[in-house]
């Protein structure tokens, strides 16, 4: 998405805009991970996705362990639909390479 268009809460802000849509991606510059993605249509936030990461000990690797998606109702009424996804006991394996 090109160069950052600024910062929001310490995160690099990347933006792509079309006629009526704005896609905003917030990236943690230290970890190089996507922290949040927001989609707005006609000036209203339609979807927000927030990612949680854990740094694995002694690996310098960040692993996504949670995702929360909030989707606004099409007509703008009521509470948004929320989907939460979390992972635990994550283990990384190296395959095809000698240690």
C-alpha positions as CSV (number, residue, x, y, z in Angstrom):
1,X,0.0,0.0,0.0
2,X,3.0,2.2,-0.4
3,X,4.5,4.6,2.2
4,X,2.8,5.3,5.5
5,X,0.5,8.4,5.5
6,X,1.2,9.1,9.1
7,X,0.8,7.5,12.5
8,X,-2.1,6.5,14.7
9,X,-1.3,5.5,18.3
10,X,2.3,4.6,17.4
11,X,1.2,2.5,14.3
12,X,2.1,3.4,10.7
13,X,-1.1,4.3,8.8
14,X,-1.5,3.1,5.2
15,X,-4.6,4.3,3.2
16,X,-6.2,3.3,-0.1
17,X,-9.2,5.4,-1.2
18,X,-11.7,5.0,-4.0
19,X,-14.8,7.0,-4.7
20,X,-16.8,6.0,-1.7
21,X,-14.5,3.6,0.2
22,X,-11.5,4.1,2.4
23,X,-9.3,1.1,3.4
24,X,-7.0,1.9,6.4
25,X,-4.3,-0.5,7.5
26,X,-2.4,0.1,10.7
27,X,1.0,-1.6,11.0
28,X,3.3,-2.0,14.0
29,X,6.6,-0.6,12.7
30,X,8.7,-2.5,15.3
31,X,7.2,-6.0,14.6
32,X,6.2,-5.5,11.0
33,X,2.8,-6.8,11.7
34,X,-0.7,-5.6,10.7
35,X,-2.4,-4.5,13.9
36,X,-5.7,-3.2,12.5
37,X,-7.7,-3.0,9.2
38,X,-10.6,-0.6,8.9
39,X,-13.0,-0.2,6.0
40,X,-15.3,2.8,5.7
41,X,-18.0,3.4,3.0
42,X,-19.7,6.7,2.4
43,X,-18.0,8.1,5.5
44,X,-19.2,5.4,7.9
45,X,-17.1,2.6,9.4
46,X,-18.3,-0.7,8.0
47,X,-15.7,-3.2,9.3
48,X,-12.9,-3.1,11.8
49,X,-10.5,-6.0,12.3
50,X,-8.0,-6.1,15.1
51,X,-5.1,-8.6,15.3
52,X,-3.3,-9.7,18.4
53,X,0.2,-11.1,18.3
54,X,2.6,-12.9,20.7
55,X,6.4,-12.9,20.3
56,X,7.7,-16.4,20.7
57,X,10.6,-16.6,23.2
58,X,14.1,-16.6,21.8
59,X,12.8,-16.8,18.2
60,X,12.2,-13.1,17.3
61,X,9.1,-14.3,15.6
62,X,5.6,-12.8,16.0
63,X,2.7,-15.2,15.7
64,X,-0.9,-14.1,15.4
65,X,-3.0,-15.4,18.3
66,X,-6.2,-13.5,18.0
67,X,-8.5,-11.8,15.6
68,X,-11.6,-9.6,16.3
69,X,-13.8,-8.5,13.5
70,X,-16.7,-6.0,14.0
71,X,-19.1,-5.7,11.0
72,X,-21.7,-2.9,11.0
73,X,-25.3,-3.7,10.1
74,X,-25.9,-2.8,6.4
75,X,-28.7,-0.4,7.4
76,X,-26.6,1.1,10.2
77,X,-29.0,0.1,12.9
78,X,-28.3,-2.0,15.9
79,X,-25.1,-3.5,17.3
80,X,-22.4,-4.7,15.0
81,X,-21.8,-8.4,14.4
82,X,-18.6,-9.5,16.3
83,X,-16.4,-12.5,15.4
84,X,-13.6,-13.4,17.8
85,X,-11.0,-16.0,17.0
86,X,-8.1,-17.0,19.3
87,X,-5.4,-19.6,19.2
88,X,-3.4,-21.1,22.0
89,X,-0.5,-23.6,22.4
90,X,1.1,-22.4,19.1
91,X,4.2,-24.3,18.1
92,X,6.4,-23.6,15.1
93,X,8.3,-26.3,13.4
94,X,11.1,-26.0,10.9
95,X,10.7,-28.5,8.1
96,X,13.2,-29.5,5.3
97,X,16.1,-27.6,6.9
98,X,18.9,-28.9,9.0
99,X,19.3,-27.2,12.4
